[in-house]
Amino acid sequence: MGHQHFNGLKTAALFGALWAVLLGIGWLLGGGTPKYLLIFAGLGLVMTAYSYWNSDKIAIRAMRARPVSEIEQPAMYRIVRELSTQARQPMPRLYVSPTAAPNAFATGRNPQNAAVCCTEGILHLLDERELRGVLGHELMHVYNRDILTSSVAAAVAGIITSLAQFALFFGGGSDRDRGGNPLAGLLLAFLAPLAATLIQLAISRTREYDADEDGARLTGDPLALASALRKLESGTRARPLPQDRELVDVSHLMIANPFSGQGLAKMFATHPPMSERIARLEKQAGTTGGITRY
């Protein structure tokens, strides 16, 4: 439970930093008054509500997924039913995406409105034990309310970017009225969105660690998830998804980074390094003897 507690504090601290950036840029842009901040905060609330309430539809549409019956995917149904019953949660809707890129995701604003999706690629790549580890991870994203966390983080980061663009094109009240440094305003317009993006990605990566740990606790088999992540690391590298806008917007939901990226792109990855995730799971297995209880 130590990692979970630490990650919860880290997520709270990251949200604090995100709001500090938002308040700072809104205050500067408003020349010391909160008028612009209130406008963009209102828009942000609307954006958050829309993405939160429609997260399942957005992600499933982006992956061209279709609902599947128990006859079509008996193993997937059996695993998810067993794990959701063990967690005392309702059975989610199950989908399969017709893509060879191996991946999986869960979405939905709460357990009563959850959906779990696997690609055809991951169903062919993993054995049943490994698939169980992956599905346990995905269910914990729903049970931990990570959709709400990611929706709020994305909305706040979007407000910051909008405020920064407004400052770039129209200028901030503090610069014009008080003779402020235009260069500082220009730097603010570029650096604030960068900071917001990096903080948002850090929140996403922190939640992945929690889902790994909690999912392994739910299945009682950390090494199964570790084995699945090893296969997914090479599988996603061999068959990356195209960097389509719709897919980029839902990539943070997936268990493995679906895009190929090297160098600077790693800084903007939505997922922590696979090697670190695997090491944590192996440590968890060593601590618990490989069997844990939810």
C-alpha positions, 0 to 999 in steps of 0.5 A: 500500500506504500506506493499507492499512498505515495502516488495519491500524495503525488497526484494531489501535489501535481494538481496543486501545481497545475492550478498554481500555473492556471491562477498565475497566468489568469491573474497576470492576464487579467492585470491583477483582476480575476475576470479572464480567469473566471471566464476560462474556468467556466469554459473549463468546467464545461469541457471537463463535464463533457469529457467526463460524461462521454469518455466511454463513447469518445474512446470507443469511437476513436478505436472503432470498437464494437461490443462483443458477446460472451460466445465471441469472447468467452475468456474475456467475459470469464476473467472480467466477470470473476474480477468484477465480482471479486471487487464487488463491482458491476460487470462492465460492457466489453468491446473489441477493437479491430486493430492489430496493435496490441493494447487495452483500455477501460473507460467510463465515469464510474463502475456502473457506466464502465467499458473495457476494450481489448484490441484483436492484437492483444487478444492474440498476443497474450495468454489467458494468465497475462490477459487477466493481469491486463484486465485487472489493471484496466478495471482498477482505472475505473474503480480508482476514478481515474477517468475523472482525474484525467478529465479534470487534468486535461480540462485545466491544462486546456484552460492554461493553453487557451489563456496563454494563446489569448495572452499571445494574440491580445496581450495581457492587461498587466503588460499594457497598462503597467509597462511590463516586459513584453518578452516576459509575456511572450515566454509566459505564453509558450512556457505555461502550456508546456508546464501544464502539459508536463504536469498533466502527463505526470498525473497520467503516469502516476495513475498508471503506477497505481493501476499496476499495483492495485490491479496486481492486488486484485488478480493476486498475480503481479508477475502475470501483468509484468509478463504482459507488459514485456510482450506489450513493449515489443508488440506496440513497438512493432505495431504502433498506432498511427498518430491520428488526432482522435487516437492521440486524445485517448492514448492516455487510457491505454495500458501501453503507449500506442505510439513509437517515440524516441528522444524528446518524444519520451518526455511527452509520453503518457506512460511511465517506462515499461522497465520501471513498471515491470520492476515495481511489479516484480518487487511487489511479487517478491514482497507478497510472495506473488499472491495478494488479496484485493 
